[in-house]
Amino acid sequence: MIIKAVSLLKIGIVGTGYAAKKRAEALLSERRTKLLVATGNTPEKLQEFCQAFNLEAIDSWSRLVNLPELDLIFICTINQDCGAIAKAAILAGKHVVVEYPLALEAKVAAEIIELAASKQKLLHVEHIEIIGGLHQAIKQYLPQIGKVFYARYSTISSQHPVERSWKYHRAMFGFPLAAALSRIHRLTDLFGAVDSVTCHNRFWDVAGSDYFTSCLCNARLNFNCGVVAEVTYGKGEVFWRSDRIFEIYGERGKILFTGEKGTLILGQEETEIPIVPRRGLFAQDTAMVLDYLFDQQPLYIQPQASLYALQVANAARESASLNQTVYLEPS
């Protein structure tokens, strides 16, 4: 069990990017926490981050997670490093919150989940898409379209030009559907266990390096419940327009989301689906973590749900590598 917190939680952040800034803003507005330190991969960005939030800069994540005064670590850094940092933090006796993915390999993620349980430490893998307005609207309106048989979820991000960052580095970013795990997790949260995956993946590489300028990944998921779902993730310079489409077909109608606009289609009738704006989700997630640690209020997700989505993503990677359909073991 998680030990009930009785005083201010002392916190450190690993990372200096967008998610780290949102976490810092949320924590500094909380009366239950004291944000003390941060670390990052770029000294200049770390100094800027620490000055903005009045924090002490630590020169490495290994030093930060072992600071004896800290109770809780937020991990908001490159995908490749999240697993190692989470494991080290738990071994150092810290509670851990990590932005998905927990790790790029499902086997590693499973080991970290088991470790957290054995050490009686919180391990929370953020999946704010589940508490977001779009996903909540889907769940609300899904019964109206009858038995679902097909879904398509496509997110394309146009980037011009692409800078050489970890998000465009094969090893640091990882396989696209593991790195962008929320795409698969939305579907597994809605439709349950996956029977098989067929996937195709392509990178537009920068010659002589591990960097790329674009990627495109498409997977077909066959669910045990009979739903067939396609998920597409693409980003980079080869795309000249950004799009986000989520459509779900049922035997009585269809749900369509284009960007932030939702429509319920029943026969010839179309009804707008209102969507709560995405603002404030990191703060909401942070508050839920603190509610759990202080008052044992249940969290909206368990790490096993993220792990299962990662197992599906790993199956998609295997399918793309072998150019054949991969079947998942029954969960």
C-alpha positions in Angstrom: 0.0 0.0 0.0 1.0 3.6 -0.5 1.8 5.2 2.8 -0.5 8.2 3.4 1.4 11.5 3.2 1.2 13.7 6.3 3.3 16.7 5.3 4.4 18.7 2.3 5.7 16.4 -0.5 9.1 17.4 -1.7 9.4 17.0 -5.4 12.0 17.0 -8.2 11.4 17.1 -12.0 13.5 15.4 -14.7 13.0 17.4 -17.9 12.6 21.0 -19.1 10.2 20.7 -22.0 6.5 21.4 -22.4 5.2 18.7 -20.0 7.8 19.6 -17.4 6.7 23.2 -17.5 3.0 22.3 -17.1 3.9 20.0 -14.1 6.0 22.8 -12.5 3.1 25.3 -12.9 0.7 22.8 -11.4 3.0 21.9 -8.5 3.8 25.5 -7.6 0.1 26.3 -7.3 -0.4 23.4 -4.9 -0.4 23.8 -1.1 0.5 20.2 -0.6 3.9 20.2 -2.4 7.2 21.9 -2.4 9.0 21.7 -5.8 12.7 21.9 -5.1 14.9 20.8 -7.9 15.1 19.9 -11.6 17.5 18.4 -14.1 17.7 18.2 -17.9 19.7 17.2 -20.9 20.7 20.7 -22.0 22.5 23.0 -19.5 21.2 26.2 -21.1 17.6 25.0 -21.0 18.0 23.7 -17.5 19.2 27.1 -16.2 16.4 28.9 -17.9 13.8 26.4 -16.5 15.2 26.7 -13.0 15.3 30.5 -13.1 11.7 30.6 -14.3 10.4 28.4 -11.4 13.0 29.3 -8.8 14.5 25.8 -8.5 17.9 24.3 -7.8 19.6 22.8 -10.9 21.0 19.3 -10.6 23.5 18.2 -13.1 22.2 14.6 -13.6 19.1 12.6 -13.2 21.0 10.0 -11.2 21.9 12.6 -8.6 18.4 14.0 -8.5 16.6 10.7 -7.9 19.0 9.9 -5.0 18.5 13.2 -3.1 17.3 12.0 0.3 15.0 14.9 0.9 12.8 14.1 -2.2 9.5 12.1 -1.9 8.2 12.2 -5.5 9.9 12.4 -8.9 8.1 13.6 -12.1 9.8 12.2 -15.2 9.2 14.4 -18.3 12.2 13.6 -20.5 13.1 11.7 -23.7 11.4 8.4 -24.2 14.6 6.3 -24.3 15.5 7.3 -20.7 12.2 7.1 -18.9 12.4 3.5 -17.9 15.9 3.7 -16.4 15.0 6.9 -14.5 11.8 5.4 -13.1 13.5 2.3 -11.9 16.3 4.2 -10.2 13.9 6.5 -8.5 11.8 3.7 -7.1 15.0 1.9 -5.9 15.9 5.2 -4.2 12.6 5.0 -2.3 10.7 7.7 -4.3 7.1 7.8 -5.7 7.2 8.3 -9.5 5.0 10.0 -12.0 6.1 9.5 -15.6 4.7 10.8 -18.9 4.0 7.9 -21.3 5.6 5.7 -22.3 7.0 4.2 -19.1 9.5 2.5 -21.3 9.9 1.6 -25.0 10.0 -2.1 -24.2 7.0 -3.8 -22.6 9.2 -6.2 -20.7 11.1 -3.3 -19.1 7.9 -1.6 -18.2 6.4 -4.7 -16.6 9.6 -5.1 -14.4 9.3 -1.5 -13.2 5.6 -2.0 -12.4 6.4 -5.1 -10.3 9.3 -3.2 -8.6 7.0 -0.3 -7.6 4.5 -2.8 -6.1 7.2 -4.6 -4.2 8.5 -1.3 -2.8 5.0 0.0 -2.0 5.7 3.1 -4.1 3.3 4.9 -6.4 4.0 4.5 -10.1 1.7 6.6 -12.1 1.9 6.7 -15.9 0.3 9.8 -17.3 -2.4 9.3 -19.9 -4.3 12.6 -19.9 -6.0 11.7 -23.1 -8.4 9.5 -21.0 -9.6 12.4 -18.9 -9.7 14.8 -21.8 -12.9 16.1 -23.3 -12.7 14.2 -26.6 -12.3 10.8 -25.0 -15.0 11.5 -22.4 -17.3 12.7 -25.2 -16.7 9.4 -27.1 -17.6 7.4 -24.1 -20.8 9.4 -23.6 -22.1 9.1 -27.1 -20.8 5.7 -28.1 -23.9 3.8 -26.9 -26.0 5.8 -29.4 -24.4 4.4 -32.5 -25.0 0.7 -31.7 -22.6 -2.1 -32.0 -19.2 -0.8 -33.1 -17.5 -2.6 -36.0 -14.8 -0.1 -37.3 -12.8 2.8 -36.1 -10.1 5.0 -37.6 -7.8 7.3 -35.7 -5.3 9.4 -37.7 -3.0 12.2 -36.4 -0.7 13.9 -38.9 1.6 16.7 -37.8 3.2 18.9 -40.4 6.6 20.3 -39.4 8.6 22.8 -41.5 11.5 22.8 -40.9 12.3 19.9 -38.6 15.0 20.6 -36.0 17.4 18.0 -34.8 15.8 17.1 -31.5 15.2 13.9 -29.6 11.7 13.8 -31.1 13.3 13.2 -34.5 15.9 10.7 -33.3 15.2 7.0 -33.9 16.6 5.7 -30.6 15.6 8.6 -28.3 12.1 8.8 -29.7 11.5 5.1 -30.3 9.0 3.3 -32.5 6.3 5.8 -33.3 3.3 3.9 -31.8 5.2 3.3 -28.6 6.4 6.9 -28.4 2.9 8.2 -29.2 1.3 5.5 -27.0 -1.9 7.5 -26.4 -3.1 6.6 -29.9 -3.2 2.9 -29.1 -4.3 3.5 -25.6 -7.4 5.4 -26.6 -8.5 2.3 -28.7 -7.7 -0.3 -26.1 -9.5 1.7 -23.4 -12.6 1.8 -25.7 -12.5 -1.7 -27.2 -10.5 -3.9 -24.9 -8.1 -6.7 -25.8 -6.4 -7.0 -29.2 -6.2 -10.3 -31.1 -3.8 -9.3 -33.9 -1.8 -6.4 -35.4 -0.7 -5.7 -38.9 1.6 -2.6 -39.2 3.7 -0.7 -41.7 6.2 1.9 -40.7 8.5 4.3 -42.6 11.2 6.8 -41.7 12.7 9.5 -43.9 16.2 9.4 -42.5 18.9 12.1 -42.4 21.9 10.6 -44.2 24.8 9.5 -41.9 22.8 9.9 -38.7 20.1 8.4 -36.5 17.9 11.5 -37.1 14.9 11.6 -39.4 12.9 14.3 -41.0 9.6 12.5 -41.1 7.9 9.2 -40.1 4.6 7.5 -41.0 3.2 4.5 -39.1 -0.1 2.7 -39.8 -1.4 -0.3 -37.9 -4.6 -2.3 -38.2 -5.8 -3.7 -34.9 -8.2 -6.6 -34.8 -9.9 -6.6 -31.4 -11.3 -9.7 -29.6 -14.7 -7.9 -29.5 -14.9 -7.9 -33.3 -13.9 -4.2 -33.9 -11.4 -3.5 -36.6 -9.4 -0.3 -35.9 -6.8 1.6 -37.9 -4.4 3.9 -36.2 -2.1 6.3 -38.2 0.6 8.5 -36.8 2.7 10.7 -39.0 4.8 13.8 -38.6 7.6 15.8 -40.2 8.5 17.6 -43.4 6.8 15.4 -46.0 3.4 16.4 -44.7 2.1 19.8 -45.8 -1.0 19.9 -43.7 -1.8 18.7 -40.1 -4.9 16.6 -39.5 -6.5 14.8 -36.7 -9.5 12.5 -37.4 -11.2 10.0 -35.2 -14.2 8.2 -36.6 -16.2 5.3 -35.1 -18.8 3.3 -37.1 -21.6 1.5 -35.3 -24.5 -0.4 -36.7 -26.9 2.6 -36.0 -24.6 5.5 -36.7 -21.2 7.1 -36.6 -19.2 9.4 -34.4 -16.8 11.8 -36.2 -14.2 14.1 -34.7 -12.2 16.4 -36.9 -9.8 18.3 -34.8 -11.8 19.7 -31.9 -15.2 19.4 -33.7 -17.4 16.4 -32.9 -20.4 15.2 -34.8 -22.9 12.4 -34.0 -24.5 11.0 -37.3 -27.7 9.0 -37.0 -29.3 8.4 -40.4 -29.7 11.8 -42.0 -29.5 13.6 -38.7 -26.2 15.3 -37.6 -25.8 16.6 -34.1 -22.8 18.5 -32.8 -20.9 16.8 -29.9 -19.6 19.4 -27.4 -16.0 18.9 -26.3 -14.5 20.2 -23.2 -11.3 22.1 -24.1 -7.9 20.4 -23.4 -6.6 23.1 -21.1 -5.6 22.2 -17.6 -5.2 18.4 -18.1 -1.7 18.3 -16.6 -2.9 20.2 -13.6 -5.9 17.8 -13.2 -3.6 14.8 -13.5 -1.2 16.3 -10.9 -4.0 17.0 -8.5 -5.3 13.4 -8.8 -1.8 12.1 -8.0 -1.7 14.2 -4.8 -5.3 13.2 -3.9 -4.1 9.6 -4.1 -1.0 10.1 -2.0 -2.7 12.2 0.7 -6.2 10.8 0.8 -6.1 7.5 -1.0 -8.5 8.7 -3.7 -8.4 6.3 -6.7 -6.5 7.3 -9.8 -8.2 7.3 -13.2 -5.7 4.7 -14.6 -3.5 1.9 -13.5 0.0 1.3 -15.0 -1.1 -2.1 -16.3 -3.5 -0.4 -18.8 -0.5 1.6 -20.2 1.6 -1.6 -20.2 -1.0 -3.4 -22.3 -1.1 -0.6 -24.8 2.7 -0.8 -24.9 2.5 -4.5 -25.6 0.2 -3.8 -28.6 2.7 -1.1 -29.8 5.6 -3.6 -29.5 3.5 -6.1 -31.5 3.0 -3.4 -34.1 6.8 -2.8 -34.3 7.4 -6.6 -34.7 4.8 -6.7 -37.5 6.4 -3.8 -39.3 9.8 -5.4 -39.0 8.7 -8.9 -40.2 6.1 -7.5 -42.7 3.5 -9.9 -41.4 0.6 -10.0 -39.0 1.5 -10.6 -35.3 -0.9 -12.3 -32.9 -1.0 -11.3 -29.2 -1.3 -13.7 -26.4 -4.6 -13.6 -24.6 -4.4 -11.3 -21.6 
